[in-house]
Amino acid sequence: MRTFFTLLLLGACAVAFADDAKPNKIERGAQKVEKGVERTVTRTENGIKRTYTRTENGITRTYTRTEKGVERVVDRTEKKVKKVLE
């Protein structure tokens, strides 16, 4: 009789542990939503960083090209002035 109750008690404990080990549908759904939100945040952060970097590079490139263009024009003008003065 003791053995029967012990086995019955162990069986009940095993079922209780099995329920704790496996999450129910609501918990799994919540985990999936959490994972999706984390992925969305990561993708958004990466997109913002990429956009910032491209914008920064575009501004730097435009500034550098404009500066070099101005230098070319100034150099050409100086050469023409020197030729005229000679």
PDB file with one MODEL, atoms N, CA, C and O in Angstrom:
MODEL        1
ATOM      1  N   MET A   1       0.809  -1.177   0.000  1.00  0.00           N
ATOM      2  CA  MET A   1       0.000   0.000   0.000  1.00  0.00           C
ATOM      3  C   MET A   1       0.863   1.255   0.000  1.00  0.00           C
ATOM      4  O   MET A   1       0.579   2.217  -0.713  1.00  0.00           O
ATOM      5  N   ARG A   2       1.929   1.234   0.815  1.00  0.00           N
ATOM      6  CA  ARG A   2       2.830   2.379   0.843  1.00  0.00           C
ATOM      7  C   ARG A   2       3.464   2.595  -0.527  1.00  0.00           C
ATOM      8  O   ARG A   2       3.625   3.730  -0.977  1.00  0.00           O
ATOM      9  N   THR A   3       3.808   1.534  -1.158  1.00  0.00           N
ATOM     10  CA  THR A   3       4.441   1.610  -2.472  1.00  0.00           C
ATOM     11  C   THR A   3       3.477   2.242  -3.479  1.00  0.00           C
ATOM     12  O   THR A   3       3.879   3.070  -4.297  1.00  0.00           O
ATOM     13  N   PHE A   4       2.230   1.856  -3.415  1.00  0.00           N
ATOM     14  CA  PHE A   4       1.232   2.405  -4.325  1.00  0.00           C
ATOM     15  C   PHE A   4       1.099   3.912  -4.145  1.00  0.00           C
ATOM     16  O   PHE A   4       1.090   4.656  -5.126  1.00  0.00           O
ATOM     17  N   PHE A   5       0.997   4.369  -2.896  1.00  0.00           N
ATOM     18  CA  PHE A   5       0.875   5.807  -2.635  1.00  0.00           C
ATOM     19  C   PHE A   5       2.148   6.556  -3.024  1.00  0.00           C
ATOM     20  O   PHE A   5       2.087   7.685  -3.512  1.00  0.00           O
ATOM     21  N   THR A   6       3.298   5.923  -2.805  1.00  0.00           N
ATOM     22  CA  THR A   6       4.564   6.548  -3.188  1.00  0.00           C
ATOM     23  C   THR A   6       4.627   6.722  -4.694  1.00  0.00           C
ATOM     24  O   THR A   6       5.006   7.779  -5.198  1.00  0.00           O
ATOM     25  N   LEU A   7       4.244   5.651  -5.415  1.00  0.00           N
ATOM     26  CA  LEU A   7       4.244   5.745  -6.876  1.00  0.00           C
ATOM     27  C   LEU A   7       3.232   6.784  -7.361  1.00  0.00           C
ATOM     28  O   LEU A   7       3.504   7.537  -8.296  1.00  0.00           O
ATOM     29  N   LEU A   8       2.070   6.816  -6.720  1.00  0.00           N
ATOM     30  CA  LEU A   8       1.063   7.792  -7.091  1.00  0.00           C
ATOM     31  C   LEU A   8       1.560   9.221  -6.845  1.00  0.00           C
ATOM     32  O   LEU A   8       1.331  10.117  -7.657  1.00  0.00           O
ATOM     33  N   LEU A   9       2.233   9.415  -5.729  1.00  0.00           N
ATOM     34  CA  LEU A   9       2.788  10.723  -5.395  1.00  0.00           C
ATOM     35  C   LEU A   9       3.894  11.108  -6.377  1.00  0.00           C
ATOM     36  O   LEU A   9       3.955  12.254  -6.821  1.00  0.00           O
ATOM     37  N   LEU A  10       4.758  10.168  -6.715  1.00  0.00           N
ATOM     38  CA  LEU A  10       5.826  10.429  -7.689  1.00  0.00           C
ATOM     39  C   LEU A  10       5.236  10.753  -9.062  1.00  0.00           C
ATOM     40  O   LEU A  10       5.735  11.629  -9.769  1.00  0.00           O
ATOM     41  N   GLY A  11       4.184  10.049  -9.426  1.00  0.00           N
ATOM     42  CA  GLY A  11       3.520  10.326 -10.711  1.00  0.00           C
ATOM     43  C   GLY A  11       2.936  11.728 -10.743  1.00  0.00           C
ATOM     44  O   GLY A  11       3.051  12.432 -11.745  1.00  0.00           O
ATOM     45  N   ALA A  12       2.315  12.127  -9.657  1.00  0.00           N
ATOM     46  CA  ALA A  12       1.736  13.467  -9.584  1.00  0.00           C
ATOM     47  C   ALA A  12       2.834  14.531  -9.652  1.00  0.00           C
ATOM     48  O   ALA A  12       2.663  15.562 -10.303  1.00  0.00           O
ATOM     49  N   CYS A  13       3.949  14.284  -8.987  1.00  0.00           N
ATOM     50  CA  CYS A  13       5.079  15.232  -9.030  1.00  0.00           C
ATOM     51  C   CYS A  13       5.655  15.308 -10.436  1.00  0.00           C
ATOM     52  O   CYS A  13       6.007  16.387 -10.912  1.00  0.00           O
ATOM     53  N   ALA A  14       5.749  14.168 -11.094  1.00  0.00           N
ATOM     54  CA  ALA A  14       6.286  14.149 -12.455  1.00  0.00           C
ATOM     55  C   ALA A  14       5.400  14.960 -13.391  1.00  0.00           C
ATOM     56  O   ALA A  14       5.903  15.701 -14.235  1.00  0.00           O
ATOM     57  N   VAL A  15       4.104  14.826 -13.249  1.00  0.00           N
ATOM     58  CA  VAL A  15       3.177  15.597 -14.083  1.00  0.00           C
ATOM     59  C   VAL A  15       3.316  17.085 -13.788  1.00  0.00           C
ATOM     60  O   VAL A  15       3.297  17.902 -14.709  1.00  0.00           O
ATOM     61  N   ALA A  16       3.453  17.443 -12.529  1.00  0.00           N
ATOM     62  CA  ALA A  16       3.611  18.848 -12.150  1.00  0.00           C
ATOM     63  C   ALA A  16       4.899  19.423 -12.738  1.00  0.00           C
ATOM     64  O   ALA A  16       4.907  20.551 -13.231  1.00  0.00           O
ATOM     65  N   PHE A  17       5.996  18.647 -12.687  1.00  0.00           N
ATOM     66  CA  PHE A  17       7.261  19.114 -13.255  1.00  0.00           C
ATOM     67  C   PHE A  17       7.175  19.195 -14.773  1.00  0.00           C
ATOM     68  O   PHE A  17       7.752  20.098 -15.380  1.00  0.00           O
ATOM     69  N   ALA A  18       6.465  18.265 -15.385  1.00  0.00           N
ATOM     70  CA  ALA A  18       6.325  18.289 -16.836  1.00  0.00           C
ATOM     71  C   ALA A  18       5.548  19.521 -17.268  1.00  0.00           C
ATOM     72  O   ALA A  18       5.863  20.117 -18.298  1.00  0.00           O
ATOM     73  N   ASP A  19       4.537  19.915 -16.499  1.00  0.00           N
ATOM     74  CA  ASP A  19       3.783  21.117 -16.832  1.00  0.00           C
ATOM     75  C   ASP A  19       4.650  22.363 -16.707  1.00  0.00           C
ATOM     76  O   ASP A  19       4.521  23.295 -17.500  1.00  0.00           O
ATOM     77  N   ASP A  20       5.532  22.380 -15.715  1.00  0.00           N
ATOM     78  CA  ASP A  20       6.414  23.532 -15.533  1.00  0.00           C
ATOM     79  C   ASP A  20       7.483  23.579 -16.618  1.00  0.00           C
ATOM     80  O   ASP A  20       7.923  24.659 -17.012  1.00  0.00           O
ATOM     81  N   ALA A  21       7.894  22.430 -17.093  1.00  0.00           N
ATOM     82  CA  ALA A  21       8.977  22.379 -18.075  1.00  0.00           C
ATOM     83  C   ALA A  21       8.509  22.872 -19.441  1.00  0.00           C
ATOM     84  O   ALA A  21       9.263  23.544 -20.145  1.00  0.00           O
ATOM     85  N   LYS A  22       7.289  22.550 -19.821  1.00  0.00           N
ATOM     86  CA  LYS A  22       6.803  22.921 -21.141  1.00  0.00           C
ATOM     87  C   LYS A  22       5.866  24.119 -21.008  1.00  0.00           C
ATOM     88  O   LYS A  22       4.859  24.043 -20.304  1.00  0.00           O
ATOM     89  N   PRO A  23       6.191  25.223 -21.682  1.00  0.00           N
ATOM     90  CA  PRO A  23       5.316  26.396 -21.575  1.00  0.00           C
ATOM     91  C   PRO A  23       4.010  26.166 -22.329  1.00  0.00           C
ATOM     92  O   PRO A  23       3.976  25.429 -23.314  1.00  0.00           O
ATOM     93  N   ASN A  24       2.955  26.789 -21.872  1.00  0.00           N
ATOM     94  CA  ASN A  24       1.675  26.641 -22.552  1.00  0.00           C
ATOM     95  C   ASN A  24       1.619  27.555 -23.770  1.00  0.00           C
ATOM     96  O   ASN A  24       2.578  28.275 -24.047  1.00  0.00           O
ATOM     97  N   LYS A  25       0.523  27.532 -24.487  1.00  0.00           N
ATOM     98  CA  LYS A  25       0.411  28.269 -25.743  1.00  0.00           C
ATOM     99  C   LYS A  25       0.548  29.777 -25.544  1.00  0.00           C
ATOM    100  O   LYS A  25       1.165  30.458 -26.363  1.00  0.00           O
ATOM    101  N   ILE A  26      -0.016  30.293 -24.476  1.00  0.00           N
ATOM    102  CA  ILE A  26       0.068  31.732 -24.230  1.00  0.00           C
ATOM    103  C   ILE A  26       1.516  32.145 -23.979  1.00  0.00           C
ATOM    104  O   ILE A  26       1.974  33.161 -24.502  1.00  0.00           O
ATOM    105  N   GLU A  27       2.234  31.360 -23.181  1.00  0.00           N
ATOM    106  CA  GLU A  27       3.633  31.683 -22.902  1.00  0.00           C
ATOM    107  C   GLU A  27       4.476  31.583 -24.168  1.00  0.00           C
ATOM    108  O   GLU A  27       5.340  32.427 -24.406  1.00  0.00           O
ATOM    109  N   ARG A  28       4.230  30.558 -24.981  1.00  0.00           N
ATOM    110  CA  ARG A  28       4.985  30.430 -26.230  1.00  0.00           C
ATOM    111  C   ARG A  28       4.682  31.601 -27.157  1.00  0.00           C
ATOM    112  O   ARG A  28       5.580  32.138 -27.806  1.00  0.00           O
ATOM    113  N   GLY A  29       3.419  31.991 -27.213  1.00  0.00           N
ATOM    114  CA  GLY A  29       3.059  33.148 -28.037  1.00  0.00           C
ATOM    115  C   GLY A  29       3.736  34.412 -27.558  1.00  0.00           C
ATOM    116  O   GLY A  29       4.202  35.220 -28.362  1.00  0.00           O
ATOM    117  N   ALA A  30       3.791  34.584 -26.255  1.00  0.00           N
ATOM    118  CA  ALA A  30       4.462  35.761 -25.696  1.00  0.00           C
ATOM    119  C   ALA A  30       5.951  35.740 -26.016  1.00  0.00           C
ATOM    120  O   ALA A  30       6.541  36.779 -26.313  1.00  0.00           O
ATOM    121  N   GLN A  31       6.553  34.565 -25.956  1.00  0.00           N
ATOM    122  CA  GLN A  31       7.976  34.446 -26.289  1.00  0.00           C
ATOM    123  C   GLN A  31       8.218  34.781 -27.753  1.00  0.00           C
ATOM    124  O   GLN A  31       9.200  35.446 -28.084  1.00  0.00           O
ATOM    125  N   LYS A  32       7.333  34.326 -28.630  1.00  0.00           N
ATOM    126  CA  LYS A  32       7.483  34.619 -30.054  1.00  0.00           C
ATOM    127  C   LYS A  32       7.324  36.114 -30.324  1.00  0.00           C
ATOM    128  O   LYS A  32       8.063  36.685 -31.126  1.00  0.00           O
ATOM    129  N   VAL A  33       6.372  36.739 -29.662  1.00  0.00           N
ATOM    130  CA  VAL A  33       6.176  38.184 -29.830  1.00  0.00           C
ATOM    131  C   VAL A  33       7.409  38.935 -29.345  1.00  0.00           C
ATOM    132  O   VAL A  33       7.870  39.870 -29.999  1.00  0.00           O
ATOM    133  N   GLU A  34       7.939  38.524 -28.202  1.00  0.00           N
ATOM    134  CA  GLU A  34       9.136  39.171 -27.660  1.00  0.00           C
ATOM    135  C   GLU A  34      10.306  39.037 -28.625  1.00  0.00           C
ATOM    136  O   GLU A  34      11.041  39.997 -28.855  1.00  0.00           O
ATOM    137  N   LYS A  35      10.475  37.856 -29.182  1.00  0.00           N
ATOM    138  CA  LYS A  35      11.557  37.620 -30.128  1.00  0.00           C
ATOM    139  C   LYS A  35      11.361  38.475 -31.387  1.00  0.00           C
ATOM    140  O   LYS A  35      12.322  39.030 -31.921  1.00  0.00           O
ATOM    141  N   GLY A  36      10.121  38.576 -31.852  1.00  0.00           N
ATOM    142  CA  GLY A  36       9.834  39.404 -33.024  1.00  0.00           C
ATOM    143  C   GLY A  36      10.108  40.870 -32.768  1.00  0.00           C
ATOM    144  O   GLY A  36      10.640  41.565 -33.634  1.00  0.00           O
ATOM    145  N   VAL A  37       9.752  41.344 -31.594  1.00  0.00           N
ATOM    146  CA  VAL A  37      10.008  42.743 -31.242  1.00  0.00           C
ATOM    147  C   VAL A  37      11.508  43.008 -31.190  1.00  0.00           C
ATOM    148  O   VAL A  37      11.978  44.035 -31.680  1.00  0.00           O
ATOM    149  N   GLU A  38      12.252  42.091 -30.604  1.00  0.00           N
ATOM    150  CA  GLU A  38      13.716  42.260 -30.537  1.00  0.00           C
ATOM    151  C   GLU A  38      14.309  42.314 -31.938  1.00  0.00           C
ATOM    152  O   GLU A  38      15.179  43.141 -32.209  1.00  0.00           O
ATOM    153  N   ARG A  39      13.854  41.452 -32.820  1.00  0.00           N
ATOM    154  CA  ARG A  39      14.370  41.467 -34.193  1.00  0.00           C
ATOM    155  C   ARG A  39      14.021  42.768 -34.911  1.00  0.00           C
ATOM    156  O   ARG A  39      14.840  43.321 -35.644  1.00  0.00           O
ATOM    157  N   THR A  40      12.806  43.247 -34.696  1.00  0.00           N
ATOM    158  CA  THR A  40      12.389  44.496 -35.324  1.00  0.00           C
ATOM    159  C   THR A  40      13.232  45.661 -34.819  1.00  0.00           C
ATOM    160  O   THR A  40      13.644  46.519 -35.600  1.00  0.00           O
ATOM    161  N   VAL A  41      13.486  45.691 -33.529  1.00  0.00           N
ATOM    162  CA  VAL A  41      14.321  46.750 -32.962  1.00  0.00           C
ATOM    163  C   VAL A  41      15.729  46.682 -33.551  1.00  0.00           C
ATOM    164  O   VAL A  41      16.305  47.710 -33.908  1.00  0.00           O
ATOM    165  N   THR A  42      16.278  45.486 -33.652  1.00  0.00           N
ATOM    166  CA  THR A  42      17.622  45.325 -34.207  1.00  0.00           C
ATOM    167  C   THR A  42      17.662  45.796 -35.657  1.00  0.00           C
ATOM    168  O   THR A  42      18.577  46.516 -36.056  1.00  0.00           O
ATOM    169  N   ARG A  43      16.668  45.387 -36.443  1.00  0.00           N
ATOM    170  CA  ARG A  43      16.631  45.800 -37.848  1.00  0.00           C
ATOM    171  C   ARG A  43      16.491  47.314 -37.973  1.00  0.00           C
ATOM    172  O   ARG A  43      17.130  47.931 -38.826  1.00  0.00           O
ATOM    173  N   THR A  44      15.666  47.904 -37.133  1.00  0.00           N
ATOM    174  CA  THR A  44      15.474  49.352 -37.177  1.00  0.00           C
ATOM    175  C   THR A  44      16.761  50.081 -36.809  1.00  0.00           C
ATOM    176  O   THR A  44      17.142  51.053 -37.461  1.00  0.00           O
ATOM    177  N   GLU A  45      17.426  49.606 -35.763  1.00  0.00           N
ATOM    178  CA  GLU A  45      18.707  50.222 -35.367  1.00  0.00           C
ATOM    179  C   GLU A  45      19.720  50.126 -36.493  1.00  0.00           C
ATOM    180  O   GLU A  45      20.398  51.104 -36.805  1.00  0.00           O
ATOM    181  N   ASN A  46      19.826  48.953 -37.104  1.00  0.00           N
ATOM    182  CA  ASN A  46      20.781  48.781 -38.201  1.00  0.00           C
ATOM    183  C   ASN A  46      20.444  49.695 -39.377  1.00  0.00           C
ATOM    184  O   ASN A  46      21.339  50.265 -40.001  1.00  0.00           O
ATOM    185  N   GLY A  47      19.161  49.831 -39.675  1.00  0.00           N
ATOM    186  CA  GLY A  47      18.749  50.717 -40.762  1.00  0.00           C
ATOM    187  C   GLY A  47      19.083  52.164 -40.475  1.00  0.00           C
ATOM    188  O   GLY A  47      19.543  52.887 -41.358  1.00  0.00           O
ATOM    189  N   ILE A  48      18.854  52.591 -39.244  1.00  0.00           N
ATOM    190  CA  ILE A  48      19.172  53.974 -38.869  1.00  0.00           C
ATOM    191  C   ILE A  48      20.675  54.214 -38.953  1.00  0.00           C
ATOM    192  O   ILE A  48      21.112  55.244 -39.466  1.00  0.00           O
ATOM    193  N   LYS A  49      21.468  53.267 -38.451  1.00  0.00           N
ATOM    194  CA  LYS A  49      22.929  53.415 -38.530  1.00  0.00           C
ATOM    195  C   LYS A  49      23.388  53.487 -39.979  1.00  0.00           C
ATOM    196  O   LYS A  49      24.231  54.312 -40.331  1.00  0.00           O
ATOM    197  N   ARG A  50      22.822  52.608 -40.826  1.00  0.00           N
ATOM    198  CA  ARG A  50      23.206  52.578 -42.235  1.00  0.00           C
ATOM    199  C   ARG A  50      22.838  53.893 -42.916  1.00  0.00           C
ATOM    200  O   ARG A  50      23.631  54.434 -43.687  1.00  0.00           O
ATOM    201  N   THR A  51      21.649  54.406 -42.639  1.00  0.00           N
ATOM    202  CA  THR A  51      21.211  55.670 -43.230  1.00  0.00           C
ATOM    203  C   THR A  51      22.090  56.819 -42.764  1.00  0.00           C
ATOM    204  O   THR A  51      22.470  57.674 -43.564  1.00  0.00           O
ATOM    205  N   TYR A  52      22.416  56.844 -41.477  1.00  0.00           N
ATOM    206  CA  TYR A  52      23.278  57.894 -40.936  1.00  0.00           C
ATOM    207  C   TYR A  52      24.642  57.870 -41.613  1.00  0.00           C
ATOM    208  O   TYR A  52      25.166  58.907 -42.020  1.00  0.00           O
ATOM    209  N   THR A  53      25.209  56.669 -41.728  1.00  0.00           N
ATOM    210  CA  THR A  53      26.537  56.543 -42.333  1.00  0.00           C
ATOM    211  C   THR A  53      26.511  56.987 -43.784  1.00  0.00           C
ATOM    212  O   THR A  53      27.405  57.708 -44.226  1.00  0.00           O
ATOM    213  N   ARG A  54      25.501  56.568 -44.529  1.00  0.00           N
ATOM    214  CA  ARG A  54      25.423  56.960 -45.940  1.00  0.00           C
ATOM    215  C   ARG A  54      25.240  58.465 -46.086  1.00  0.00           C
ATOM    216  O   ARG A  54      25.845  59.084 -46.961  1.00  0.00           O
ATOM    217  N   THR A  55      24.423  59.043 -45.247  1.00  0.00           N
ATOM    218  CA  THR A  55      24.210  60.492 -45.307  1.00  0.00           C
ATOM    219  C   THR A  55      25.496  61.230 -44.981  1.00  0.00           C
ATOM    220  O   THR A  55      25.867  62.191 -45.656  1.00  0.00           O
ATOM    221  N   GLU A  56      26.174  60.763 -43.929  1.00  0.00           N
ATOM    222  CA  GLU A  56      27.434  61.399 -43.545  1.00  0.00           C
ATOM    223  C   GLU A  56      28.463  61.293 -44.666  1.00  0.00           C
ATOM    224  O   GLU A  56      29.153  62.263 -44.980  1.00  0.00           O
ATOM    225  N   ASN A  57      28.559  60.111 -45.266  1.00  0.00           N
ATOM    226  CA  ASN A  57      29.516  59.927 -46.358  1.00  0.00           C
ATOM    227  C   ASN A  57      29.152  60.792 -47.557  1.00  0.00           C
ATOM    228  O   ASN A  57      30.034  61.344 -48.214  1.00  0.00           O
ATOM    229  N   GLY A  58      27.856  60.913 -47.849  1.00  0.00           N
ATOM    230  CA  GLY A  58      27.427  61.750 -48.966  1.00  0.00           C
ATOM    231  C   GLY A  58      27.765  63.212 -48.745  1.00  0.00           C
ATOM    232  O   GLY A  58      28.210  63.897 -49.667  1.00  0.00           O
ATOM    233  N   ILE A  59      27.557  63.689 -47.540  1.00  0.00           N
ATOM    234  CA  ILE A  59      27.880  65.084 -47.227  1.00  0.00           C
ATOM    235  C   ILE A  59      29.386  65.311 -47.329  1.00  0.00           C
ATOM    236  O   ILE A  59      29.833  66.304 -47.903  1.00  0.00           O
ATOM    237  N   THR A  60      30.155  64.396 -46.775  1.00  0.00           N
ATOM    238  CA  THR A  60      31.614  64.525 -46.825  1.00  0.00           C
ATOM    239  C   THR A  60      32.105  64.497 -48.272  1.00  0.00           C
ATOM    240  O   THR A  60      32.960  65.293 -48.658  1.00  0.00           O
ATOM    241  N   ARG A  61      31.561  63.581 -49.063  1.00  0.00           N
ATOM    242  CA  ARG A  61      31.963  63.458 -50.462  1.00  0.00           C
ATOM    243  C   ARG A  61      31.623  64.730 -51.234  1.00  0.00           C
ATOM    244  O   ARG A  61      32.441  65.223 -52.011  1.00  0.00           O
ATOM    245  N   THR A  62      30.428  65.258 -51.024  1.00  0.00           N
ATOM    246  CA  THR A  62      30.015  66.484 -51.719  1.00  0.00           C
ATOM    247  C   THR A  62      30.896  67.650 -51.320  1.00  0.00           C
ATOM    248  O   THR A  62      31.319  68.429 -52.174  1.00  0.00           O
ATOM    249  N   TYR A  63      31.175  67.777 -50.042  1.00  0.00           N
ATOM    250  CA  TYR A  63      32.031  68.868 -49.563  1.00  0.00           C
ATOM    251  C   TYR A  63      33.424  68.766 -50.179  1.00  0.00           C
ATOM    252  O   TYR A  63      33.980  69.760 -50.644  1.00  0.00           O
ATOM    253  N   THR A  64      33.985  67.549 -50.177  1.00  0.00           N
ATOM    254  CA  THR A  64      35.336  67.356 -50.708  1.00  0.00           C
ATOM    255  C   THR A  64      35.384  67.670 -52.197  1.00  0.00           C
ATOM    256  O   THR A  64      36.311  68.332 -52.665  1.00  0.00           O
ATOM    257  N   ARG A  65      34.398  67.204 -52.934  1.00  0.00           N
ATOM    258  CA  ARG A  65      34.388  67.462 -54.376  1.00  0.00           C
ATOM    259  C   ARG A  65      34.208  68.945 -54.677  1.00  0.00           C
ATOM    260  O   ARG A  65      34.832  69.473 -55.598  1.00  0.00           O
ATOM    261  N   THR A  66      33.377  69.604 -53.922  1.00  0.00           N
ATOM    262  CA  THR A  66      33.178  71.043 -54.117  1.00  0.00           C
ATOM    263  C   THR A  66      34.465  71.786 -53.813  1.00  0.00           C
ATOM    264  O   THR A  66      34.852  72.690 -54.553  1.00  0.00           O
ATOM    265  N   GLU A  67      35.126  71.415 -52.735  1.00  0.00           N
ATOM    266  CA  GLU A  67      36.385  72.057 -52.366  1.00  0.00           C
ATOM    267  C   GLU A  67      37.443  71.858 -53.445  1.00  0.00           C
ATOM    268  O   GLU A  67      38.157  72.795 -53.799  1.00  0.00           O
ATOM    269  N   LYS A  68      37.542  70.643 -53.966  1.00  0.00           N
ATOM    270  CA  LYS A  68      38.523  70.379 -55.026  1.00  0.00           C
ATOM    271  C   LYS A  68      38.177  71.140 -56.298  1.00  0.00           C
ATOM    272  O   LYS A  68      39.064  71.621 -57.004  1.00  0.00           O
ATOM    273  N   GLY A  69      36.873  71.246 -56.589  1.00  0.00           N
ATOM    274  CA  GLY A  69      36.447  72.008 -57.769  1.00  0.00           C
ATOM    275  C   GLY A  69      36.820  73.474 -57.646  1.00  0.00           C
ATOM    276  O   GLY A  69      37.280  74.085 -58.611  1.00  0.00           O
ATOM    277  N   VAL A  70      36.624  74.033 -56.476  1.00  0.00           N
ATOM    278  CA  VAL A  70      36.988  75.429 -56.242  1.00  0.00           C
ATOM    279  C   VAL A  70      38.494  75.598 -56.385  1.00  0.00           C
ATOM    280  O   VAL A  70      38.953  76.573 -56.979  1.00  0.00           O
ATOM    281  N   GLU A  71      39.262  74.666 -55.850  1.00  0.00           N
ATOM    282  CA  GLU A  71      40.727  74.746 -55.970  1.00  0.00           C
ATOM    283  C   GLU A  71      41.151  74.700 -57.436  1.00  0.00           C
ATOM    284  O   GLU A  71      42.051  75.435 -57.843  1.00  0.00           O
ATOM    285  N   ARG A  72      40.503  73.833 -58.241  1.00  0.00           N
ATOM    286  CA  ARG A  72      40.843  73.762 -59.668  1.00  0.00           C
ATOM    287  C   ARG A  72      40.566  75.089 -60.364  1.00  0.00           C
ATOM    288  O   ARG A  72      41.373  75.570 -61.159  1.00  0.00           O
ATOM    289  N   VAL A  73      39.417  75.667 -60.054  1.00  0.00           N
ATOM    290  CA  VAL A  73      39.049  76.940 -60.689  1.00  0.00           C
ATOM    291  C   VAL A  73      40.044  78.029 -60.286  1.00  0.00           C
ATOM    292  O   VAL A  73      40.465  78.830 -61.121  1.00  0.00           O
ATOM    293  N   VAL A  74      40.411  78.056 -59.024  1.00  0.00           N
ATOM    294  CA  VAL A  74      41.367  79.058 -58.548  1.00  0.00           C
ATOM    295  C   VAL A  74      42.722  78.854 -59.215  1.00  0.00           C
ATOM    296  O   VAL A  74      43.362  79.823 -59.626  1.00  0.00           O
ATOM    297  N   ASP A  75      43.164  77.609 -59.326  1.00  0.00           N
ATOM    298  CA  ASP A  75      44.454  77.337 -59.972  1.00  0.00           C
ATOM    299  C   ASP A  75      44.434  77.775 -61.432  1.00  0.00           C
ATOM    300  O   ASP A  75      45.385  78.394 -61.909  1.00  0.00           O
ATOM    301  N   ARG A  76      43.361  77.459 -62.137  1.00  0.00           N
ATOM    302  CA  ARG A  76      43.266  77.855 -63.543  1.00  0.00           C
ATOM    303  C   ARG A  76      43.272  79.380 -63.682  1.00  0.00           C
ATOM    304  O   ARG A  76      43.938  79.936 -64.554  1.00  0.00           O
ATOM    305  N   THR A  77      42.526  80.031 -62.815  1.00  0.00           N
ATOM    306  CA  THR A  77      42.458  81.500 -62.871  1.00  0.00           C
ATOM    307  C   THR A  77      43.823  82.105 -62.587  1.00  0.00           C
ATOM    308  O   THR A  77      44.227  83.057 -63.255  1.00  0.00           O
ATOM    309  N   GLU A  78      44.536  81.568 -61.609  1.00  0.00           N
ATOM    310  CA  GLU A  78      45.877  82.081 -61.297  1.00  0.00           C
ATOM    311  C   GLU A  78      46.813  81.897 -62.480  1.00  0.00           C
ATOM    312  O   GLU A  78      47.601  82.791 -62.787  1.00  0.00           O
ATOM    313  N   LYS A  79      46.740  80.758 -63.143  1.00  0.00           N
ATOM    314  CA  LYS A  79      47.603  80.516 -64.310  1.00  0.00           C
ATOM    315  C   LYS A  79      47.286  81.501 -65.434  1.00  0.00           C
ATOM    316  O   LYS A  79      48.195  82.015 -66.087  1.00  0.00           O
ATOM    317  N   LYS A  80      45.988  81.766 -65.661  1.00  0.00           N
ATOM    318  CA  LYS A  80      45.603  82.706 -66.714  1.00  0.00           C
ATOM    319  C   LYS A  80      46.072  84.112 -66.384  1.00  0.00           C
ATOM    320  O   LYS A  80      46.526  84.841 -67.266  1.00  0.00           O
ATOM    321  N   VAL A  81      45.964  84.493 -65.127  1.00  0.00           N
ATOM    322  CA  VAL A  81      46.403  85.826 -64.714  1.00  0.00           C
ATOM    323  C   VAL A  81      47.922  85.946 -64.905  1.00  0.00           C
ATOM    324  O   VAL A  81      48.406  86.975 -65.375  1.00  0.00           O
ATOM    325  N   LYS A  82      48.667  84.904 -64.542  1.00  0.00           N
ATOM    326  CA  LYS A  82      50.129  84.938 -64.715  1.00  0.00           C
ATOM    327  C   LYS A  82      50.500  85.076 -66.177  1.00  0.00           C
ATOM    328  O   LYS A  82      51.425  85.812 -66.518  1.00  0.00           O
ATOM    329  N   LYS A  83      49.766  84.354 -67.067  1.00  0.00           N
ATOM    330  CA  LYS A  83      50.052  84.446 -68.505  1.00  0.00           C
ATOM    331  C   LYS A  83      49.773  85.845 -69.039  1.00  0.00           C
ATOM    332  O   LYS A  83      50.519  86.366 -69.868  1.00  0.00           O
ATOM    333  N   VAL A  84      48.701  86.439 -68.558  1.00  0.00           N
ATOM    334  CA  VAL A  84      48.329  87.785 -69.008  1.00  0.00           C
ATOM    335  C   VAL A  84      49.373  88.796 -68.531  1.00  0.00           C
ATOM    336  O   VAL A  84      49.746  89.705 -69.272  1.00  0.00           O
ATOM    337  N   LEU A  85      49.843  88.634 -67.292  1.00  0.00           N
ATOM    338  CA  LEU A  85      50.803  89.577 -66.735  1.00  0.00           C
ATOM    339  C   LEU A  85      52.200  89.423 -67.328  1.00  0.00           C
ATOM    340  O   LEU A  85      52.988  90.367 -67.272  1.00  0.00           O
ATOM    341  N   GLU A  86      52.522  88.294 -67.878  1.00  0.00           N
ATOM    342  CA  GLU A  86      53.861  88.065 -68.436  1.00  0.00           C
ATOM    343  C   GLU A  86      54.058  88.666 -69.778  1.00  0.00           C
ATOM    344  O   GLU A  86      55.138  88.545 -70.356  1.00  0.00           O
TER     345      GLU A  86
ENDMDL
END
